[in-house]
C-alpha cells in the first residue's frame, strides 16, 4: 500500500530585504489576510439558493459594496473580474462599433487589447496632450472610445482625466480610465472624473492577486466578456472568486480609510529623490515637473541600464522595478519614457521605486545606500 503524497512544506515569509515595488504588487495586508481566512469557512457557491450559498452571496455583495464606496458608485455598477488586465480588455473590447483612441503611455494591457487603436501623445513630463486628443476626436469618422489612465504606473504622473472626459463627451465618445495605480493613493470618484468605465485591481491595494473590477456608469451596457451563467449581470460568467473578492473588499475598506496615510508617503518619496539627485548629479527624476501620486519615483541614471540597476539592487537586498512588472524579462526601452521624448538609451536606463504601507525611513535609507554606491561605481567621477 502506497503512502499518500506529502504536501510540500512552505517556508514562512521572512522580510529579509527592502521591498520598494508596491506598484507591481503591494504586500498582502494583515487585515485582508484575516478576512480571507474567515471566508475559507464559507462552503457554498454564491449562486446557490440554500443557506450556504446565501452566506457566500452575502460575502460577495458586502465586498462589492466596499469596492463601490471606494469610487463613489452604487454596488450594481461594480463587475468583478480576474484582474485589472481583464477589466481593461473588458472595457476596450466591449464596444466593438467604436474606434479606440488611447494615450501613448497606457499600460500594456490597454495597448495590447486594441493594437490597432489610435494614439495621442504626452508632453515632456508625461502629461496627456489634450489638444491632440481633441483634434483626433474631431477628425474621427466613427464614434470613439477613449482610454486614459489616471496615474501612470511608471512615473506616478496624474493625468487630466476629468478634462479628457469633457472633451470625449463633447464629441460623442465614451471614456475609460485605468485607475489601478490611483486607487488607495488619491481620492477617487467615477462621477467627479466624469468617466464611463473605470478599472481597479485588488493587489495594488494590499489585497490578493487574481481579482479586479470594471466600474460602469449607470445605464452603460458593454458586450459580455465571458458567456455562460448569470454571474456579474451576465457580463462575466463563471463562479465568482469568493476568497479574492472578499480580500478585495477588505482592501478597499482599508484604502478608503487610509488615504491620509497614503499621501504622507510624499515626504519619504521627496527625501529619496532629493538625496539621490544630490548624491548623483547625472540622475533625473522623471515626471517631477507634473503632479504625481505620493508613492512613485522614476529615477533615470544615464549610462546604466535599468535591468542592470534592478539586478544590482536585488543583490543588495533592495527590490525595485525597471518599468512595468508585466514586462518582466523583456529588455526593452520604456514606451512611457519614449513617449516623453527620451531616446532609446535614456529610456532604458530608468528604474521605478514605489513605496507603500511597508515603507518607512529605514527602507529609504537602505535604498539610498545601495543605489548611490552602485551609481558611483558606474561613474566614479560623480558625487
Secondary structure, 3 states (H helix, E strand, C coil): CCCCCCCCCCCCCCCCCEECECCCCCCCCHHHHHHHHHHCCCCCCCCCCCHHHHHHHHHHHHHHHHHHHHHCCCHHHEEEECCHHHHHHHHHHCCCCCEEEEECCCCHHHHCCCCCCEEECECCCCCECHHHHHHHHHHCCCCEEEECCCECCCCCEECCHHHHHHHHHHCCCEEEEECCCCCCCCCCCHHHHCCCEEEEEHHHCCCCCCCEEEEECCCCCCCCCECCCCHHHHCECCCCCHHHHHHHHHHHHHHHHCHHHHHCHHHHHHHHHHHHHHHCCCEEECCCCCCECCCEEEEEECCCCHHHHHHHHHHCCEECECCCHHHCCCCCCCHHHHHCCCCHHHHCCEEEEECCCCCCHHHHHHHHHHHHHHHHHHCCCCC
